[in-house]
Amino acid sequence: MNDSVEKRLEQYTAKRPQEVLIVTADIFGEIDQIAIFKGFSSSLMRATAFDPEIPVLPDDAKILAIDRVASPYNPQSPNYIQQGLTWNSIQSLLSEVGV
């Protein structure tokens, strides 16, 4: 698969619109949380560029955890499906949907 990490996660949520992925990552030495929903990514901790070609989650970011949350996402009371997934552990889910 030649797609970026972010694109693959976006494709996953486009195919599973009932889920939101919350990705905690170390991006250039700063921790960020990124919500990915219905094929789009947005930082929960800093400004997100208007240009969708500018990645929110660069490929060289270190993914610390991925949480699967039921949609609609309520930050005050998230309905977790799974928590603390790693990039390696989410591979089977990505394969299930063909991304």
Buried (B, 14 or more C-beta within 10 A) or exposed (E): EEEEBBBBBBBBBBBBEEBBBBBBBEBEEEEBBBBBBBBEBEBBEEEBEEEEEEBBBEEEBEBBBBBBBEBEBEEEEBEEBEEEBEBEEBEEBBEEEEB
